[in-house]
């Protein structure tokens, strides 16, 4: 099981007193649940869009706000690409 996360410099921007980070994580090796690390101390909101032809559903198993903790994403299928957006500080 593995996850590879990509965040490009242009995908981190300010929204008032919050920051928004947009990233992509790829689950591989038969993984259906992984922790996504985001470069924010506090995460107030985390939105997910899962891509893949056989994807049936997904969930984010966290209670927000979250402090300095990776975010667990669980999917009903495995080996998927997750497009996500985190808002926080």
Jmol script that loads the backbone (N, CA, C; Angstrom):
load data "model"
ATOM      1  N   UNK A   1       0.832  -1.175   0.000  1.00  0.00           N
ATOM      2  CA  UNK A   1       0.000   0.000   0.000  1.00  0.00           C
ATOM      3  C   UNK A   1       0.878   1.240   0.000  1.00  0.00           C
ATOM      4  N   UNK A   2       0.482   2.201  -0.815  1.00  0.00           N
ATOM      5  CA  UNK A   2       1.266   3.431  -0.890  1.00  0.00           C
ATOM      6  C   UNK A   2       0.382   4.568  -1.364  1.00  0.00           C
ATOM      7  N   UNK A   3       0.807   5.773  -1.005  1.00  0.00           N
ATOM      8  CA  UNK A   3       0.128   6.962  -1.500  1.00  0.00           C
ATOM      9  C   UNK A   3       1.192   7.969  -1.896  1.00  0.00           C
ATOM     10  N   UNK A   4       0.989   8.601  -3.031  1.00  0.00           N
ATOM     11  CA  UNK A   4       1.903   9.641  -3.506  1.00  0.00           C
ATOM     12  C   UNK A   4       1.086  10.916  -3.656  1.00  0.00           C
ATOM     13  N   UNK A   5       1.496  11.983  -2.965  1.00  0.00           N
ATOM     14  CA  UNK A   5       0.769  13.242  -2.985  1.00  0.00           C
ATOM     15  C   UNK A   5       1.573  14.306  -3.712  1.00  0.00           C
ATOM     16  N   UNK A   6       0.891  15.072  -4.567  1.00  0.00           N
ATOM     17  CA  UNK A   6       1.519  16.143  -5.329  1.00  0.00           C
ATOM     18  C   UNK A   6       0.815  17.456  -5.026  1.00  0.00           C
ATOM     19  N   UNK A   7       1.596  18.467  -4.655  1.00  0.00           N
ATOM     20  CA  UNK A   7       1.095  19.822  -4.461  1.00  0.00           C
ATOM     21  C   UNK A   7       2.036  20.745  -5.206  1.00  0.00           C
ATOM     22  N   UNK A   8       1.507  21.508  -6.136  1.00  0.00           N
ATOM     23  CA  UNK A   8       2.337  22.454  -6.878  1.00  0.00           C
ATOM     24  C   UNK A   8       2.260  23.815  -6.208  1.00  0.00           C
ATOM     25  N   UNK A   9       3.341  24.594  -6.287  1.00  0.00           N
ATOM     26  CA  UNK A   9       3.399  25.900  -5.633  1.00  0.00           C
ATOM     27  C   UNK A   9       2.218  26.791  -5.988  1.00  0.00           C
ATOM     28  N   UNK A  10       1.774  26.743  -7.226  1.00  0.00           N
ATOM     29  CA  UNK A  10       0.652  27.564  -7.652  1.00  0.00           C
ATOM     30  C   UNK A  10      -0.681  27.135  -7.063  1.00  0.00           C
ATOM     31  N   UNK A  11      -0.712  26.008  -6.376  1.00  0.00           N
ATOM     32  CA  UNK A  11      -1.951  25.487  -5.816  1.00  0.00           C
ATOM     33  C   UNK A  11      -2.106  25.797  -4.327  1.00  0.00           C
ATOM     34  N   UNK A  12      -1.339  26.765  -3.809  1.00  0.00           N
ATOM     35  CA  UNK A  12      -1.497  27.227  -2.437  1.00  0.00           C
ATOM     36  C   UNK A  12      -1.779  28.719  -2.506  1.00  0.00           C
ATOM     37  N   UNK A  13      -2.945  29.136  -2.042  1.00  0.00           N
ATOM     38  CA  UNK A  13      -3.281  30.553  -2.119  1.00  0.00           C
ATOM     39  C   UNK A  13      -4.109  30.967  -0.908  1.00  0.00           C
ATOM     40  N   UNK A  14      -4.181  32.274  -0.670  1.00  0.00           N
ATOM     41  CA  UNK A  14      -4.902  32.813   0.477  1.00  0.00           C
ATOM     42  C   UNK A  14      -6.342  33.138   0.114  1.00  0.00           C
ATOM     43  N   UNK A  15      -7.225  32.925   1.088  1.00  0.00           N
ATOM     44  CA  UNK A  15      -8.629  33.303   0.996  1.00  0.00           C
ATOM     45  C   UNK A  15      -8.960  34.025   2.299  1.00  0.00           C
ATOM     46  N   UNK A  16      -8.791  35.337   2.318  1.00  0.00           N
ATOM     47  CA  UNK A  16      -8.986  36.073   3.556  1.00  0.00           C
ATOM     48  C   UNK A  16      -7.919  35.676   4.558  1.00  0.00           C
ATOM     49  N   UNK A  17      -8.333  35.230   5.745  1.00  0.00           N
ATOM     50  CA  UNK A  17      -7.367  34.805   6.753  1.00  0.00           C
ATOM     51  C   UNK A  17      -7.111  33.295   6.721  1.00  0.00           C
ATOM     52  N   UNK A  18      -7.547  32.621   5.682  1.00  0.00           N
ATOM     53  CA  UNK A  18      -7.335  31.187   5.514  1.00  0.00           C
ATOM     54  C   UNK A  18      -6.464  30.927   4.287  1.00  0.00           C
ATOM     55  N   UNK A  19      -5.882  29.736   4.258  1.00  0.00           N
ATOM     56  CA  UNK A  19      -5.139  29.285   3.082  1.00  0.00           C
ATOM     57  C   UNK A  19      -5.897  28.129   2.461  1.00  0.00           C
ATOM     58  N   UNK A  20      -5.769  28.024   1.161  1.00  0.00           N
ATOM     59  CA  UNK A  20      -6.380  26.932   0.419  1.00  0.00           C
ATOM     60  C   UNK A  20      -5.261  26.179  -0.297  1.00  0.00           C
ATOM     61  N   UNK A  21      -5.261  24.878  -0.165  1.00  0.00           N
ATOM     62  CA  UNK A  21      -4.257  24.030  -0.813  1.00  0.00           C
ATOM     63  C   UNK A  21      -4.997  23.025  -1.684  1.00  0.00           C
ATOM     64  N   UNK A  22      -4.581  22.915  -2.939  1.00  0.00           N
ATOM     65  CA  UNK A  22      -5.175  21.947  -3.854  1.00  0.00           C
ATOM     66  C   UNK A  22      -4.110  20.922  -4.199  1.00  0.00           C
ATOM     67  N   UNK A  23      -4.461  19.649  -4.097  1.00  0.00           N
ATOM     68  CA  UNK A  23      -3.479  18.602  -4.352  1.00  0.00           C
ATOM     69  C   UNK A  23      -4.085  17.380  -5.006  1.00  0.00           C
ATOM     70  N   UNK A  24      -3.208  16.463  -5.303  1.00  0.00           N
ATOM     71  CA  UNK A  24      -3.596  15.188  -5.911  1.00  0.00           C
ATOM     72  C   UNK A  24      -2.853  14.081  -5.189  1.00  0.00           C
ATOM     73  N   UNK A  25      -3.575  13.044  -4.825  1.00  0.00           N
ATOM     74  CA  UNK A  25      -2.962  11.876  -4.195  1.00  0.00           C
ATOM     75  C   UNK A  25      -3.337  10.637  -4.988  1.00  0.00           C
ATOM     76  N   UNK A  26      -2.370   9.765  -5.183  1.00  0.00           N
ATOM     77  CA  UNK A  26      -2.597   8.534  -5.944  1.00  0.00           C
ATOM     78  C   UNK A  26      -2.390   7.353  -5.003  1.00  0.00           C
ATOM     79  N   UNK A  27      -3.443   6.541  -4.820  1.00  0.00           N
ATOM     80  CA  UNK A  27      -3.354   5.319  -4.021  1.00  0.00           C
ATOM     81  C   UNK A  27      -2.933   4.188  -4.943  1.00  0.00           C
ATOM     82  N   UNK A  28      -1.989   3.381  -4.487  1.00  0.00           N
ATOM     83  CA  UNK A  28      -1.543   2.262  -5.320  1.00  0.00           C
ATOM     84  C   UNK A  28      -1.227   1.058  -4.445  1.00  0.00           C
ATOM     85  N   UNK A  29      -0.951  -0.062  -5.066  1.00  0.00           N
ATOM     86  CA  UNK A  29      -0.603  -1.269  -4.331  1.00  0.00           C
ATOM     87  C   UNK A  29      -1.779  -1.925  -3.645  1.00  0.00           C
ATOM     88  N   UNK A  30      -2.992  -1.755  -4.188  1.00  0.00           N
ATOM     89  CA  UNK A  30      -4.169  -2.376  -3.594  1.00  0.00           C
ATOM     90  C   UNK A  30      -4.737  -1.608  -2.420  1.00  0.00           C
ATOM     91  N   UNK A  31      -4.324  -0.369  -2.232  1.00  0.00           N
ATOM     92  CA  UNK A  31      -4.767   0.419  -1.100  1.00  0.00           C
ATOM     93  C   UNK A  31      -6.155   1.006  -1.325  1.00  0.00           C
ATOM     94  N   UNK A  32      -7.012   0.962  -0.298  1.00  0.00           N
ATOM     95  CA  UNK A  32      -8.324   1.593  -0.363  1.00  0.00           C
ATOM     96  C   UNK A  32      -8.508   2.610   0.761  1.00  0.00           C
ATOM     97  N   UNK A  33      -7.518   2.729   1.663  1.00  0.00           N
ATOM     98  CA  UNK A  33      -7.559   3.724   2.737  1.00  0.00           C
ATOM     99  C   UNK A  33      -6.153   4.234   2.989  1.00  0.00           C
ATOM    100  N   UNK A  34      -5.996   5.547   2.981  1.00  0.00           N
ATOM    101  CA  UNK A  34      -4.679   6.143   3.191  1.00  0.00           C
ATOM    102  C   UNK A  34      -4.820   7.462   3.935  1.00  0.00           C
ATOM    103  N   UNK A  35      -3.711   7.910   4.514  1.00  0.00           N
ATOM    104  CA  UNK A  35      -3.639   9.210   5.168  1.00  0.00           C
ATOM    105  C   UNK A  35      -3.022  10.216   4.203  1.00  0.00           C
ATOM    106  N   UNK A  36      -3.727  11.323   3.989  1.00  0.00           N
ATOM    107  CA  UNK A  36      -3.249  12.387   3.112  1.00  0.00           C
ATOM    108  C   UNK A  36      -2.674  13.489   3.991  1.00  0.00           C
ATOM    109  N   UNK A  37      -1.399  13.796   3.809  1.00  0.00           N
ATOM    110  CA  UNK A  37      -0.772  14.880   4.557  1.00  0.00           C
ATOM    111  C   UNK A  37      -0.924  16.197   3.806  1.00  0.00           C
ATOM    112  N   UNK A  38      -1.392  17.225   4.485  1.00  0.00           N
ATOM    113  CA  UNK A  38      -1.545  18.542   3.860  1.00  0.00           C
ATOM    114  C   UNK A  38      -0.633  19.535   4.581  1.00  0.00           C
ATOM    115  N   UNK A  39      -0.098  20.532   3.866  1.00  0.00           N
ATOM    116  CA  UNK A  39       0.861  21.470   4.472  1.00  0.00           C
ATOM    117  C   UNK A  39       0.184  22.616   5.238  1.00  0.00           C
ATOM    118  N   UNK A  40      -0.767  22.277   6.106  1.00  0.00           N
ATOM    119  CA  UNK A  40      -1.444  23.262   6.946  1.00  0.00           C
ATOM    120  C   UNK A  40      -1.401  22.769   8.389  1.00  0.00           C
ATOM    121  N   UNK A  41      -1.224  23.686   9.342  1.00  0.00           N
ATOM    122  CA  UNK A  41      -1.278  23.290  10.759  1.00  0.00           C
ATOM    123  C   UNK A  41      -2.710  22.937  11.159  1.00  0.00           C
ATOM    124  N   UNK A  42      -3.671  23.809  10.797  1.00  0.00           N
ATOM    125  CA  UNK A  42      -5.090  23.583  11.069  1.00  0.00           C
ATOM    126  C   UNK A  42      -5.797  23.324   9.756  1.00  0.00           C
ATOM    127  N   UNK A  43      -6.654  22.313   9.701  1.00  0.00           N
ATOM    128  CA  UNK A  43      -7.493  22.067   8.529  1.00  0.00           C
ATOM    129  C   UNK A  43      -8.942  22.221   8.980  1.00  0.00           C
ATOM    130  N   UNK A  44      -9.631  23.206   8.389  1.00  0.00           N
ATOM    131  CA  UNK A  44     -11.024  23.473   8.726  1.00  0.00           C
ATOM    132  C   UNK A  44     -11.999  22.739   7.812  1.00  0.00           C
ATOM    133  N   UNK A  45     -11.584  22.468   6.573  1.00  0.00           N
ATOM    134  CA  UNK A  45     -12.452  21.794   5.613  1.00  0.00           C
ATOM    135  C   UNK A  45     -11.581  21.022   4.632  1.00  0.00           C
ATOM    136  N   UNK A  46     -12.069  19.881   4.183  1.00  0.00           N
ATOM    137  CA  UNK A  46     -11.337  19.027   3.251  1.00  0.00           C
ATOM    138  C   UNK A  46     -12.335  18.434   2.269  1.00  0.00           C
ATOM    139  N   UNK A  47     -12.211  18.803   1.012  1.00  0.00           N
ATOM    140  CA  UNK A  47     -13.116  18.325  -0.034  1.00  0.00           C
ATOM    141  C   UNK A  47     -12.371  17.332  -0.925  1.00  0.00           C
ATOM    142  N   UNK A  48     -13.065  16.279  -1.333  1.00  0.00           N
ATOM    143  CA  UNK A  48     -12.443  15.199  -2.101  1.00  0.00           C
ATOM    144  C   UNK A  48     -13.245  14.914  -3.365  1.00  0.00           C
ATOM    145  N   UNK A  49     -12.514  14.698  -4.462  1.00  0.00           N
ATOM    146  CA  UNK A  49     -13.111  14.182  -5.701  1.00  0.00           C
ATOM    147  C   UNK A  49     -12.263  12.986  -6.115  1.00  0.00           C
ATOM    148  N   UNK A  50     -12.863  11.813  -6.137  1.00  0.00           N
ATOM    149  CA  UNK A  50     -12.141  10.593  -6.478  1.00  0.00           C
ATOM    150  C   UNK A  50     -12.386  10.273  -7.943  1.00  0.00           C
ATOM    151  N   UNK A  51     -11.320   9.934  -8.673  1.00  0.00           N
ATOM    152  CA  UNK A  51     -11.455   9.572 -10.085  1.00  0.00           C
ATOM    153  C   UNK A  51     -11.117   8.106 -10.269  1.00  0.00           C
ATOM    154  N   UNK A  52     -11.728   7.495 -11.225  1.00  0.00           N
ATOM    155  CA  UNK A  52     -11.492   6.083 -11.507  1.00  0.00           C
ATOM    156  C   UNK A  52     -12.781   5.447 -11.989  1.00  0.00           C
ATOM    157  N   UNK A  53     -12.688   4.594 -12.978  1.00  0.00           N
ATOM    158  CA  UNK A  53     -13.868   4.019 -13.597  1.00  0.00           C
ATOM    159  C   UNK A  53     -14.703   3.129 -12.699  1.00  0.00           C
ATOM    160  N   UNK A  54     -14.104   2.502 -11.686  1.00  0.00           N
ATOM    161  CA  UNK A  54     -14.857   1.562 -10.852  1.00  0.00           C
ATOM    162  C   UNK A  54     -15.171   2.126  -9.470  1.00  0.00           C
ATOM    163  N   UNK A  55     -14.933   3.399  -9.233  1.00  0.00           N
ATOM    164  CA  UNK A  55     -15.149   3.980  -7.914  1.00  0.00           C
ATOM    165  C   UNK A  55     -16.637   4.003  -7.566  1.00  0.00           C
ATOM    166  N   UNK A  56     -16.983   3.504  -6.373  1.00  0.00           N
ATOM    167  CA  UNK A  56     -18.373   3.462  -5.928  1.00  0.00           C
ATOM    168  C   UNK A  56     -18.672   4.510  -4.858  1.00  0.00           C
ATOM    169  N   UNK A  57     -17.733   4.809  -4.019  1.00  0.00           N
ATOM    170  CA  UNK A  57     -17.971   5.769  -2.944  1.00  0.00           C
ATOM    171  C   UNK A  57     -16.696   6.044  -2.176  1.00  0.00           C
ATOM    172  N   UNK A  58     -16.723   7.090  -1.353  1.00  0.00           N
ATOM    173  CA  UNK A  58     -15.556   7.430  -0.549  1.00  0.00           C
ATOM    174  C   UNK A  58     -16.022   8.176   0.699  1.00  0.00           C
ATOM    175  N   UNK A  59     -15.138   8.246   1.694  1.00  0.00           N
ATOM    176  CA  UNK A  59     -15.435   9.004   2.906  1.00  0.00           C
ATOM    177  C   UNK A  59     -14.154   9.570   3.478  1.00  0.00           C
ATOM    178  N   UNK A  60     -14.308  10.679   4.192  1.00  0.00           N
ATOM    179  CA  UNK A  60     -13.208  11.292   4.935  1.00  0.00           C
ATOM    180  C   UNK A  60     -13.524  11.037   6.403  1.00  0.00           C
ATOM    181  N   UNK A  61     -12.679  10.252   7.058  1.00  0.00           N
ATOM    182  CA  UNK A  61     -12.967   9.795   8.417  1.00  0.00           C
ATOM    183  C   UNK A  61     -12.351  10.704   9.467  1.00  0.00           C
ATOM    184  N   UNK A  62     -12.759  11.977   9.475  1.00  0.00           N
ATOM    185  CA  UNK A  62     -12.202  12.946  10.415  1.00  0.00           C
ATOM    186  C   UNK A  62     -13.299  13.883  10.917  1.00  0.00           C
ATOM    187  N   UNK A  63     -13.027  14.500  12.054  1.00  0.00           N
ATOM    188  CA  UNK A  63     -13.884  15.555  12.596  1.00  0.00           C
ATOM    189  C   UNK A  63     -13.071  16.840  12.547  1.00  0.00           C
ATOM    190  N   UNK A  64     -13.610  17.867  11.909  1.00  0.00           N
ATOM    191  CA  UNK A  64     -12.896  19.122  11.713  1.00  0.00           C
ATOM    192  C   UNK A  64     -13.351  20.159  12.719  1.00  0.00           C
ATOM    193  N   UNK A  65     -12.477  21.095  13.116  1.00  0.00           N
ATOM    194  CA  UNK A  65     -11.116  21.331  12.620  1.00  0.00           C
ATOM    195  C   UNK A  65     -10.134  20.293  13.148  1.00  0.00           C
ATOM    196  N   UNK A  66      -9.082  20.104  12.381  1.00  0.00           N
ATOM    197  CA  UNK A  66      -8.048  19.125  12.684  1.00  0.00           C
ATOM    198  C   UNK A  66      -6.726  19.858  12.859  1.00  0.00           C
ATOM    199  N   UNK A  67      -5.948  19.507  13.873  1.00  0.00           N
ATOM    200  CA  UNK A  67      -4.678  20.179  14.110  1.00  0.00           C
ATOM    201  C   UNK A  67      -3.513  19.248  13.818  1.00  0.00           C
ATOM    202  N   UNK A  68      -2.679  19.633  12.848  1.00  0.00           N
ATOM    203  CA  UNK A  68      -1.393  18.987  12.577  1.00  0.00           C
ATOM    204  C   UNK A  68      -1.495  17.459  12.456  1.00  0.00           C
ATOM    205  N   UNK A  69      -2.514  16.982  11.750  1.00  0.00           N
ATOM    206  CA  UNK A  69      -2.773  15.551  11.623  1.00  0.00           C
ATOM    207  C   UNK A  69      -3.086  15.199  10.174  1.00  0.00           C
ATOM    208  N   UNK A  70      -2.569  14.074   9.668  1.00  0.00           N
ATOM    209  CA  UNK A  70      -2.953  13.647   8.321  1.00  0.00           C
ATOM    210  C   UNK A  70      -4.446  13.320   8.268  1.00  0.00           C
ATOM    211  N   UNK A  71      -5.037  13.419   7.090  1.00  0.00           N
ATOM    212  CA  UNK A  71      -6.463  13.198   6.916  1.00  0.00           C
ATOM    213  C   UNK A  71      -6.670  11.834   6.277  1.00  0.00           C
ATOM    214  N   UNK A  72      -7.492  10.993   6.902  1.00  0.00           N
ATOM    215  CA  UNK A  72      -7.737   9.643   6.412  1.00  0.00           C
ATOM    216  C   UNK A  72      -8.870   9.647   5.393  1.00  0.00           C
ATOM    217  N   UNK A  73      -8.571   9.121   4.211  1.00  0.00           N
ATOM    218  CA  UNK A  73      -9.572   8.987   3.149  1.00  0.00           C
ATOM    219  C   UNK A  73      -9.758   7.498   2.889  1.00  0.00           C
ATOM    220  N   UNK A  74     -11.010   7.046   2.915  1.00  0.00           N
ATOM    221  CA  UNK A  74     -11.315   5.641   2.664  1.00  0.00           C
ATOM    222  C   UNK A  74     -12.194   5.553   1.421  1.00  0.00           C
ATOM    223  N   UNK A  75     -11.866   4.619   0.531  1.00  0.00           N
ATOM    224  CA  UNK A  75     -12.608   4.427  -0.714  1.00  0.00           C
ATOM    225  C   UNK A  75     -13.122   2.999  -0.796  1.00  0.00           C
ATOM    226  N   UNK A  76     -14.218   2.808  -1.518  1.00  0.00           N
ATOM    227  CA  UNK A  76     -14.757   1.462  -1.709  1.00  0.00           C
ATOM    228  C   UNK A  76     -13.973   0.674  -2.751  1.00  0.00           C
ATOM    229  N   UNK A  77     -13.210   1.358  -3.579  1.00  0.00           N
ATOM    230  CA  UNK A  77     -12.343   0.705  -4.558  1.00  0.00           C
ATOM    231  C   UNK A  77     -10.896   1.016  -4.194  1.00  0.00           C
ATOM    232  N   UNK A  78      -9.950   0.398  -4.883  1.00  0.00           N
ATOM    233  CA  UNK A  78      -8.548   0.684  -4.593  1.00  0.00           C
ATOM    234  C   UNK A  78      -7.824   1.172  -5.836  1.00  0.00           C
ATOM    235  N   UNK A  79      -6.585   1.617  -5.634  1.00  0.00           N
ATOM    236  CA  UNK A  79      -5.723   2.120  -6.717  1.00  0.00           C
ATOM    237  C   UNK A  79      -6.398   3.253  -7.492  1.00  0.00           C
ATOM    238  N   UNK A  80      -6.703   4.338  -6.799  1.00  0.00           N
ATOM    239  CA  UNK A  80      -7.424   5.469  -7.368  1.00  0.00           C
ATOM    240  C   UNK A  80      -6.615   6.751  -7.270  1.00  0.00           C
ATOM    241  N   UNK A  81      -7.061   7.761  -7.993  1.00  0.00           N
ATOM    242  CA  UNK A  81      -6.505   9.102  -7.872  1.00  0.00           C
ATOM    243  C   UNK A  81      -7.516   9.975  -7.137  1.00  0.00           C
ATOM    244  N   UNK A  82      -7.040  10.705  -6.142  1.00  0.00           N
ATOM    245  CA  UNK A  82      -7.885  11.578  -5.344  1.00  0.00           C
ATOM    246  C   UNK A  82      -7.470  13.018  -5.610  1.00  0.00           C
ATOM    247  N   UNK A  83      -8.394  13.842  -6.056  1.00  0.00           N
ATOM    248  CA  UNK A  83      -8.168  15.280  -6.181  1.00  0.00           C
ATOM    249  C   UNK A  83      -8.791  15.905  -4.941  1.00  0.00           C
ATOM    250  N   UNK A  84      -8.049  16.762  -4.237  1.00  0.00           N
ATOM    251  CA  UNK A  84      -8.560  17.298  -2.983  1.00  0.00           C
ATOM    252  C   UNK A  84      -8.245  18.777  -2.810  1.00  0.00           C
ATOM    253  N   UNK A  85      -9.004  19.402  -1.909  1.00  0.00           N
ATOM    254  CA  UNK A  85      -8.787  20.800  -1.547  1.00  0.00           C
ATOM    255  C   UNK A  85      -8.928  20.892  -0.024  1.00  0.00           C
ATOM    256  N   UNK A  86      -7.915  21.472   0.597  1.00  0.00           N
ATOM    257  CA  UNK A  86      -7.936  21.683   2.053  1.00  0.00           C
ATOM    258  C   UNK A  86      -7.952  23.180   2.330  1.00  0.00           C
ATOM    259  N   UNK A  87      -8.783  23.594   3.284  1.00  0.00           N
ATOM    260  CA  UNK A  87      -8.856  24.984   3.697  1.00  0.00           C
ATOM    261  C   UNK A  87      -8.534  25.052   5.185  1.00  0.00           C
ATOM    262  N   UNK A  88      -7.645  25.960   5.542  1.00  0.00           N
ATOM    263  CA  UNK A  88      -7.252  26.068   6.946  1.00  0.00           C
ATOM    264  C   UNK A  88      -6.257  27.183   7.170  1.00  0.00           C
ATOM    265  N   UNK A  89      -5.382  26.976   8.169  1.00  0.00           N
ATOM    266  CA  UNK A  89      -4.388  28.006   8.508  1.00  0.00           C
ATOM    267  C   UNK A  89      -3.046  27.351   8.779  1.00  0.00           C
TER     268      UNK A  89
END
end "model"
wireframe off; spacefill off
backbone 0.3
color backbone group
